[in-house]
Amino acid sequence: MGSSVVKIALSGYYGFDNSGDEAVLQSILFALQEQGREQGVQIVPIVLSANPEKTSAMYGVQAYHRMRPGSLLRALRKADGLISGGGSLLQDATSSKTIPYYLAVLKIAQWLGKPTFIYSQGIGPVSRRMFDGWIRSVFKRCAYVSVRDAESAELLVTMRLPRERIAVVPDPVMGLPLRASRDAAGPLAGAVSADAAKLASGGVAGGAANLAPDSAVRTVGVSVRFWNEDRSELEALSRSLQELLAARTDVRLRFLPFHLPSDEVASQFVIDRLGDHGSRVEMVRGIAHPQDMLAQVADCDLLIGMRLHSLIYAASQFVPMVGISYDPKIDQFLHRLGMKAAASTARFDANALLEEAQRLLDGKEAWAASSRAAIEELKAQAQLPAQRILSFYKQKK
């Protein structure tokens, strides 16, 4: 290419107030920026978003609406290439429309002659076999394909994509850094007690009810979502947390809603079942920026999480985590750290989860020491897709 400026469109689940997917976007932007500096290429991101105005304001990037054909085409025509990822974009568990949408964006870019890149995606589950050929056809025309776990790579191989075309890399969020400095309001700005949360009418709640700092207090972060229709998994989790609060007077709970507003509702569902522990329970409301949520997780002594990226945030900050599996992606991530989920939405043993939480609270330093090498390796490898993509454009100069 004759210029050192490269415009890259990014396609993913962006602009939906989901902290995990926003963290994916922020992590990719940081990695592209860092690798661009190292390789002498200026990257100009163009993000496809459900809320372009908010995305543009939050990250300082150009953004176009992902569902408006004219807007989507303008973005792709302006771009020198397209990144699809990361996250679980190619799966049909949540909707049969998800895979066709993301493949269509890739296909349009390919029709326009733009290089396309698959960036650390989690592939599957894919239950409709008709999608196998579609995925294989589009991926074969991609300049680079990377997935976030070995299971995703194996699924692509069963779809007859050549194994040598597939790179296995960490989730990009493993490379997300904390902010250089925190706001003067402190890490609990925006947190409210359980009682205050019940009175909040919505939006970002005030921080007046923050708990007093105490070096002896252990903060347990909790990230939940709705999954089972009968809410049995949240009922069982409530029993575990009740027992934890009763057994440990040094524990307070901090609920961390990752997908707004639904996770706030799910968090309140659990809080309402915790009995007379209101002064030791808080919910952090209205956090949209991923680095703000990362700071919340970093301040915890333990993280109990259903959301994948709550567990990834915790690992990246060396915070022990207790995983609750509702999807294979939870098990696949924990497996990379030599861990297993303590419970699942299908089979939830409240006592087993309680025992694991107690064990990790008492053994935080030992867990961090034993996990450090694996975590550091994942953090270092999180830059690999951006490195490869920038090398592609560097070679074309």
N, C-alpha and C positions, 0 to 999 in steps of 0.2 A: 504494500500500500504506500502511496506517496506521502501520506500524512501520519504523524505520530498520534493523532487524535482518533480514537475508536469509539463509536456510538454503539452501545450494546443494549438491546431490549431484554427485559427480565419478565418472565411469565411464571406465576405461582399463585398461591392462595393469599394474596396481599390485599390489604384494605378492608379486612373483615373484623378488626378488633380482636384478633387471636394472637396473644403474645408470642406463642411458639412460632407461628408463621412469620410474624413481624421480625422475630429474632433471626429467622432464616434469611430474610431479606437484608436486615442490617449486617449480618455476618458476611453475606456474599458481597455486599457493597464495600465493607471494610477490606475483605480479602482482595478484591479487584483493585482497590485503591493502593493497597500495599504492594501488590505484585506489579501494578502499573508503574509505581515509583522505581522499583528495583529494575524493571526492564525498559524504562524510558518510554512508556506508552501512556498517554493520557486517556483515561476511560471516562466517557460521558454516559451515565446510565439513563435508560428510558424505561420506566416501570409501568407495567400493565396492572391496574389496580381497580378494585371495586369502589374506591373513594379517592380519586386522583388528587383532589384538593388537599385532603388530609395527608396523603402519602408525600406529596410534594413539599408541604410545610414541615413534616416531621423529619425528612431525610435530605431536603435540599436538592431534589432531583426532578427531572421532567417526568410527568406521569400522565397516562392516558387511560380512559375507561376500558376495562377488559371485556365488557359485554356489548359494547356499541361497535358494530362492524366498521363504520367509517373511522372512528377513533383508533380502533385496533389496526386497521390498514395503514393509517397515517404513521402510527408509531413504527410499524414494521418496515415501511418504505424508508423512513428516516434512518433506520438502524443499519449498522454494518454486520450485525449478527444477532442471534437470539439465544439466551440462556433459559432453559426450562428447569426450574427446581428452586430449592430442594423440597423436602417434605414428602408426604404420601400422596402425590398427585395422581399417579396411575393405579387406581384401585376402584373396585366397583362395590365396596361394602356399604358406602354411604349413599351412593346414587349411581345409576347406570349411565348418567350423562357426564360424569366427571372425566372418564377416559377419553370419550370423543371430543370433549372441549379442548383438553390440553394437547391431544394429538393434532387437532385441527389447527391450533395456533402454530405448532411446529411445522405442519404441512404447508400452511400459507407462507411461512417464512422461507421454506425450501422452494416453493413455487416461484417466489420472488428472487431466488438465487442467493439467499442469505445463509451463511454458515450457521449451523445449529449445534447446541451443546446441552447435554444432560448433566445437571450439576447435583451430585450427591442425593439422588432421589431414593425413596423407599418404594419399591415396586410391590404391588399386591396389597391385600388379596385380590386375585382376578378369577372370578368364578365363571364368567361367560367366555367360553373358548373362542368365540368369534373375534374377541379383542386380541388374541395372540398374534394373528397375522398382521393386524393393523399396527400393533406396537413394533413388531419385527421390521415391517416395511419402513416405518418412519425412522426408527433407531439406526437402521443400516445406512441411512443417508446423513446421519449426524457426524460431525467432525470429531466429537469426543463424547463418550458415554461413561458416567461414573455413578455408582450406587453406594448407599450408606451402610450396607451390610452384605455378608456372604449369601444370606438367604435370598435377597433381591437378585443377586447375580445368578444364583442357581435357577430362579424362576425365569429369568431372561434366556438362560441356556435351554430350558425346556421349550421355550418359544422359538428355538433354533437361531438365536443370535449368537454368533461366534464368541466363545469365551474370551479369546484374546482381545476382543474389542471392548471388554468391560473392565473398568477399574473399580476396585472396592476401596472406598475412602470413608472417613468419619462424617457424621452429620456436621454441616458447616457451623452450627451453633457452638460446637466444642471450641471454636476459635473466637467466640465473642468476648471482648474485654469489658471489664468494669470501666465506668467513667473515671477520668483522671482525678476528679475531685467531686465530692458530694455537695448537694445543696445545703446551705446553712441550717435548713430546717431539720436535717438529720434523716436517718434511714427509715424512720417510721412516719414521715410526713404523709398524711392521707389515711392513716390507719385509725380505726375506730373500735371501741369495745363491742362486745356482743349486744349489750343493752342499747348502746347508741345506734348500732347498725339496725336494730329493729325499728328505731324511730326515724331512720334516714328515709327521705322520700325519693331518693335517686340521685344520680350524678356522682361527682366526687365528694365523698364525705369529708368533713373536717377532721383535723388531727388532734383535737383537744383532749381526747380520752386516751392518749398513749399511755402505756404502762411505764411506771418509773424504772429507770435503768437499775439493774442489780446483777452483779457479776456472778451470783450464784444461780440465777434463773437460766434454764435451758429453753430455748425457743425452738418449737417444732413447727415447721412449715407444713401446710396441708393444701394440696391441689386436687380438687375433685371435679367431676363432670357427671351429668346424668348419662346413664347407659341402659340398665335394666328397666323395663317398663314398670315393674312393681317396686322399684327403688330398693330392692333387697340388699344390693351391695353397699348403698349408703347407710341403710339401717345397721348392717353388720359393722361398718366402719365406725358408726356412732358409738356402738357398744365398746369397740376397742379403745376409742378415744376417751370415753367415760372412765374405763378401767385405768387408763394411763394417767388421767388427771387425779383419780382417787389414790393411785399407788405412789405418784410422784408429786410431792408438793413443790418441787423445784421446776416444774414444767408449765409453760404457757403455750397456747396454740395460736398460730398466725395463719389464717386462711388466705390463700393467694389465688384469686380467680384469673385464669389465663385466657379464657374466651368470654368476652363481654357481649351481652349481659348474662348469658345463660349460666356461667360458672358462679356468678354472684348468687343466683337463685339456688343453685345446687349447694353452695357453701352454707347459705342460710338454712337450708333444709337440715344439714347436719348440725349446725350450731343450735338450732331449736330443740335438738334431741340430747343435748349435753347436760341438761339439768342445771344445778346451782353452781356453775363454774364461770359465770359471766365475766367476772373480773380477771379471769385468766385466759380469755378467748377474745381474739380480735380478727377483723376482716379488713384487708387492705383493698380499698375500692378505687375504681376508675383509672388504674394504671394502663397506659397505652404504649408507652415507649419500652422496648425490650430491655434496654440497659437499666431502666428504673426497676423493672421486675427482677433482673439479675441481681441488683443490689439487695433487694429484699431477701432473695434466696441465700445470698452470700452471708447475710447476718443470722442465718439459722444454724442451729446445732444438729438438726436432722430434718430431712424432707420426706414426707409421706405423700406419694404422688400417683395419680392416674394419668395425668397429661404427660406425654413423652418428653416434651421440652422442659417440664419442671424437673424431671430426673436428669436431663442433660445439663441444665443450669447448675444443678447441685453438684454433679460430677466435675464440671469445669471449675468449680470453686472449692473442691475437695470437701464437700458437705456430704456425709453419709446419707443414703437414700433407701427408703422402703418402697418398692414398686408394687402397684396394684394393676394387674394386666387385664385389659379389655380387648387387646388387639395384639397380634404377633409382633408388631414393631416394638412393644414394651419389652417382651422377652428377648428379642434380638439385640436391643441395646444393652440390656443388663448382662446378656451373655458375653458381650465384648469386654466386660469388666469382671468376668468370672462370677457373676451373681445370678440369682433367680428371683422372680417375683415372689413376694411373701403371701400374696393372695391374688385371686382373679375374680372377675365379675360373675363367672360361672360357678366357682367353688370358693366361697369366702369363709375362711376359718378365722374368726375374730381373735381367738386366743393366740394362734400362730403369729398373726400380725402384731399383736401386743408384745409377744416375746421377742420378736425381731426388733421392734422399736426400742425396747428396753436394752437389748444387747448392744445395739449400735450407739445409743445414748451413752452407755457406760464405756464403750470402746471406740469413741470417735477418733482419737489420735492413732490408735492401732490400725483402724480401718484406713485412714488417710495415708499412713505410712505404707501399708501393704498395697494400696491402689495407686500410689503416686506414679510409678513407672508407666503403667498402662494408660493412665489419664494424660500424662505428659506426651506420650506418643500420639494419642488421638488428637491432642491440641495441635501438635506440630504438623500432623498429616492433614489437618483441616484446610490448609492452604493449597494443597496439591491441585484441586480442580482449577482454581484461579490461576495458578502457575502455568498449567497446561494451556489454558485458554489464551493467556497473554503471550505465551511462546508461539501459539498459532499465528497471532497477528504480527508478532515481532518478525517471524520468518517471512511474512508476506510484504514487509516494508520494502 
